[in-house]
Amino acid sequence: MAKTNKKAAKGSELDSVYVLKLVMYIIVGSLWVRFKAQNGNFNIPVPIGLLIGLLFAWHEHFQIDRKIEYAILLVAMVVGFWSGIGLSVLW
């Protein structure tokens, strides 16, 4: 009977977990909060998803692919800005 090395399996993460994290970074990174004036003169966009995503990447248990996570957050931020994903707050 062959024995499996459970300690080696604990150190790595499953592919499905990795893909789920990437999808989470894309969704969170694309969120923006736009502060708009009532008269429509100015618009202040704030990349709140990027800030939350950076906190997730900073506190992650497996910090091997942090550069990939940062790159995905930046691409999702640009896509979210041009597609208008997020909240608009009128004041």
C-alpha positions as CSV (number, residue, x, y, z in Angstrom):
1,M,0.0,0.0,0.0
2,A,1.4,3.4,-1.0
3,K,1.5,6.1,1.6
4,T,0.7,9.7,0.6
5,N,2.7,12.6,2.0
6,K,0.0,14.8,3.7
7,K,2.5,17.4,4.9
8,A,3.6,18.2,1.3
9,A,-0.1,18.5,0.2
10,K,-0.8,21.0,3.0
11,G,1.8,23.4,1.8
12,S,0.3,23.9,-1.6
13,E,-3.1,25.1,-2.6
14,L,-5.5,23.5,-5.0
15,D,-6.0,24.8,-8.5
16,S,-9.6,25.5,-7.8
17,V,-8.7,27.7,-4.8
18,Y,-6.2,29.6,-6.9
19,V,-8.8,30.3,-9.7
20,L,-11.4,31.3,-7.1
21,K,-8.9,33.8,-5.6
22,L,-8.2,35.2,-9.1
23,V,-11.9,35.7,-9.8
24,M,-12.3,37.3,-6.4
25,Y,-9.5,39.7,-7.2
26,I,-11.0,40.6,-10.6
27,I,-14.4,41.3,-9.0
28,V,-13.2,43.2,-6.0
29,G,-10.5,45.1,-8.0
30,S,-13.1,46.5,-10.5
31,L,-15.2,48.3,-7.8
32,W,-15.2,52.1,-7.8
33,V,-17.0,54.6,-5.7
34,R,-17.8,57.8,-7.6
35,F,-18.6,61.0,-5.8
36,K,-20.7,63.2,-8.0
37,A,-22.0,66.7,-7.4
38,Q,-25.7,67.4,-7.7
39,N,-25.1,69.9,-10.5
40,G,-22.8,67.5,-12.4
41,N,-19.8,69.8,-12.5
42,F,-17.3,67.3,-11.1
43,N,-16.8,63.6,-10.5
44,I,-14.3,62.1,-8.0
45,P,-13.7,58.4,-8.6
46,V,-12.1,56.4,-5.8
47,P,-10.7,52.9,-6.5
48,I,-12.1,51.3,-3.3
49,G,-11.8,47.8,-4.8
50,L,-8.1,48.3,-5.4
51,L,-7.6,49.2,-1.7
52,I,-9.6,46.2,-0.5
53,G,-7.8,43.9,-2.9
54,L,-4.4,45.2,-1.8
55,L,-5.4,44.4,1.8
56,F,-6.4,40.9,0.8
57,A,-3.2,40.3,-1.1
58,W,-1.1,41.7,1.8
59,H,-2.7,39.4,4.4
60,E,-2.8,36.3,2.3
61,H,-1.4,33.0,3.7
62,F,0.3,32.0,0.4
63,Q,2.4,35.0,-0.6
64,I,4.2,33.3,-3.5
65,D,2.2,34.9,-6.3
66,R,1.7,38.4,-4.9
67,K,3.0,40.0,-8.1
68,I,0.4,38.2,-10.2
69,E,-2.4,39.3,-7.8
70,Y,-1.2,42.9,-8.0
71,A,-1.2,42.8,-11.8
72,I,-4.7,41.4,-11.9
73,L,-5.9,44.1,-9.5
74,L,-4.5,46.8,-11.7
75,V,-6.0,45.4,-14.8
76,A,-9.4,44.9,-13.1
77,M,-9.2,48.5,-11.8
78,V,-8.7,49.9,-15.3
79,V,-11.5,47.8,-16.7
80,G,-13.8,48.8,-13.8
81,F,-13.1,52.4,-14.3
82,W,-14.0,52.4,-18.0
83,S,-17.0,50.1,-17.6
84,G,-18.5,52.0,-14.7
85,I,-18.7,49.2,-12.2
86,G,-19.3,50.4,-8.6
87,L,-21.3,52.9,-6.7
88,S,-22.2,56.5,-7.5
89,V,-22.8,58.8,-4.6
90,L,-24.5,62.1,-5.2
91,W,-23.8,65.0,-2.9
